[in-house]
Amino acid sequence: MDKGKIALKNDNTTLEIEQQALRNLTRKLMKEIQLGTLMDESIEKQIQAAKARNEDPEKVKFVTEEVLFPLRQRIMDMQQMIVVNQQGVMATEVMIRNNKELMRGVERANNVTISALRISMMVASSLYNQNIVLKKIQMLNETTNNIIGSTTQMLKKQGVEIQKQSMDTNISVETLKAAFADAVEALDAINTYKQEALPKMRDTINQFKELAAKSEEQIQQIEKGHKLEL
């Protein structure tokens, strides 16, 4: 029990270090998002100005798809990372508090008689070992059955497919024409998607920004609590 208490204390030390690292990374990401947002606004204004001046549409299209689009993708990724980090801070806080409670539980458990504690531990250990062995046997049987079934099915299926493939090795002109047409259509679809995705990306960025702000308020309250504890 005492070793477990020490392990929990060490875990808390590690969790606190990780929690601080997440906070530092979150602050860094917030600064990068702020800079990226300013760049986004500047590029957006330049695009609108270029459209108003009737500049080369291909140039405007290139800036929109190859500069603004990946920039907003990056901002979205960083905002997602912030939210994930904030969730991590709150999760580690729960773990730290639970570990502290468990350490207090160890102190209370030390009041139980040595004899009763020894018997409980022996029974628990035996049951745990029995459970491990039982699961291993079940997993071995299940794995064996699955392997046997899957290999026979693959043997049956692939035997026929190999024979069919050996009889049909030429690519027809119609297939190549269809593939070329599909490739052209795919490129057009990608260009259309990027143009249509930009407004949605801006909405998503704003939603992540609001979520991150709410999480930041919660975490700041946690940090104020830490300072009061000290």
C-alpha positions, -999 to +999 in steps of 0.1 A: +000+000+000+028+024+009+045+016-025+012+024-042+010+057-024+045+066-035+036+056-071+006+078-070+026+107-057+052+102-085+023+100-110+010+134-098+045+149-102+046+137-138+010+148-144+017+183-131+047+186-154+027+174-184-001+197-174+022+227-174+037+216-207+002+215-222-005+250-209+028+263-224+020+247-258-015+262-257-002+297-251+023+293-280-005+281-303-027+310-293+000+334-304+004+315-337-033+316-343-034+353-336-007+358-362-024+335-387-057+352-382-042+386-391-026+370-422-060+355-431-077+389-429-049+406-449-050+380-477-088+381-478-087+419-482-061+416-510-083+390-528-114+412-526-094+442-538-079+422-567-114+411-577-126+447-576-098+457-599-107+429-623-072+414-621-063+380-637-089+355-623-063+327-625-040+347-602-069+353-577-078+316-579-042+306-572-040+328-541-073+317-529-067+279-533-029+277-527-024+304-500-056+312-482-070+277-482-039+260-466-036+289-441-071+284-428-064+246-427-034+254-405-054+277-382-081+250-379-055+224-370-040+247-343-074+255-328-081+218-326-048+213-309-057+240-284-090+224-275-073+190-272-047+205-250-073+222-228-092+190-225-059+173-215-052+200-188-087+194-173-083+156-175-049+156-158-064+179-131-091+152-124-064+125-123-043+146-099-072+151-076-082+115-077-047+104-069-046+127-039-079+111-027-064+077-032-033+086-012-056+096+016-074+063+012-041+044+016-036+062+049-070+051+060-065+016+048-033+013+069-056+011+099-069-024+088-052-053+106-022-069+089-038-103+088-070-092+071-050-071+046-027-100+037-056-124+032-074-099+009-043-093-011-036-130-016-072-137-027-072-107-051-038-117-066-050-153-071-082-141-088-063-117-110-039-144-121-067-168-128-085-142-149-053-135-169-048-172-177-085-177-185-084-148-210-053-160-226-068-194-232-100-178-246-080-155-269-058-184-281-088-205-290-105-176-307-074-165-326-068-201-338-104-205-350-103-171-368-070-179-386-082-213-397-115-199-411-099-168-427-071-187-444-094-213-460-117-185-473-087-166-487-073-197-503-107-204-520-112-168-531-076-160-542-072-193-561-101-183-585-089-146-587-054-156-596-067-178-624-090-150-637-062-124-636-038-146-656-065-147-684-071-109-684-039-089-685-047-063-712-060-028-706-086-016-731-086+018-748-121+024-733-107+019-698-079+044-704-104+069-718-127+066-688-098+069-664-086+100-681-120+115-680-124+106-643-090+123-635-100+155-652-134+155-634-116+149-601-093+179-606-123+201-614-141+188-583-111+195-561-109+231-574-147+236-568-144+221-533-116+244-523-136+275-534-167+263-516-149+252-485-133+285-476-165+301-460-172+269-441-136+269-429-140+304-416-171+294-396-153+264-382-124+285-372-147+309-353-165+280-336-131+265-324-121+300-313-152+303-291-147+268-277-111+275-269-120+307-251-145+289-229-120+262-221-094+288-213-117+305-187-122+271-170-085+264-169-077+298-156-101+291-127-082+258-120-049+276-120-062+302-096-073+273-073-037+259-075-023+293-064-047+294-034-036+259-024+000+270-023 
